[in-house]
Amino acid sequence: MNCKQAHHALCEAQDVKLPFFRRVSLRLHLSICDHCTRFGAQLGFLRKAVRKYTDGA
């Protein structure tokens, strides 16, 4: 899995559970790629912030 595929998988994983092989590939990629790991953390932060904002509105 390259970075472009990892970014797509991270975005997709926000909405649906990824198939087993894709989850394993993503975890392997994240274990060696700091950039994609940070991108995943940013996605999680944004998702949490939007949920908190919409729950409070």
Secondary structure, 3 states (H helix, E strand, C coil): CCHHHHHHHHHHHCCCCCCHHHHHHHHHHHHHCHHHHHHHHHHHHHHHHHHHHHHHC
